[in-house]
Amino acid sequence: MKTTEFIRKVEMLGVTTVKKDKTILHIKRHGMEAANVSLKKTSYFQICGKLPRRLLNLIVDYAVTDVSERDDD
């Protein structure tokens, strides 16, 4: 899954936002940290609490995507 596609799908869930820095996507729900996903490593992510199944599935789908396949360029 491409990074822009992942961000779009997550933000379509309504109360969820994504902030991107150089190495990590920071995912927030209701203004609180919900998860972090590495932009540099495959299958490297952290869940910071209970999440709706749909959001969790999106995070896992993106996290297991090979880094070379995430590029939007």
N, C-alpha and C positions, 0 to 999 in steps of 0.2 A: 504494500500500500504506500502510495506517495505521501510525503509529509503534509502537503497542502490539502490533500484529500482527507487525511486523518483529522487535521485541525478543523476542517469544514464540518465533518460528520460529528465530531465531539461538540462543537459549538452549536450545532442544530438541536442538541438535547435541551437547550434553553438556559439552564442555570449554570452551565459549565463554560469556563473560559480556558484558553491555552496561551501561555506566555513562552516564547522561544528565546533561549540564549544560545551561546556557541555550542554547548554540549548536551543540553537537557531541555526537554519540553516539560513545563510546569503546568499541571492541570489542577484547576480550582473549581470547586462546587460551592455555591452560596458564599463565595468569598474566602473559603478555607481550602488549604492545601489538600488535595485528594489523591494525587499520584504524581510521579515523576517518571519520565521515559528517556533513556539515553538516545542521543542522536548519533553517537559514535560506535556503540556496541549493540549487537543483536541480542535479544532476549534479556536485556538489562533494564529492569524497571522496579519501581517501589510503589506499593499501594499504602496509603496513609489512613485507611479506615474502611468502613463498609460502603460499597458502591453498588448502584443499580447494575444488574446483569448486563444490560446493553452497553453501558459505558465500560465495564470490565472487559467484555468481549472485544470491543474496539481497541482498547489498550493492548490486550494480549495479541490480537491480530497484527497491530502495528509493530509491537515489540519483536515478534518473531520474524518479521519481514527482514530479509538480508539488507544490510546498510546500503549496499550498492544499488538496490532496487527502490530505495526511498527517495533518491534524488529527483528534484523537480526540473533540473536543467536540461 
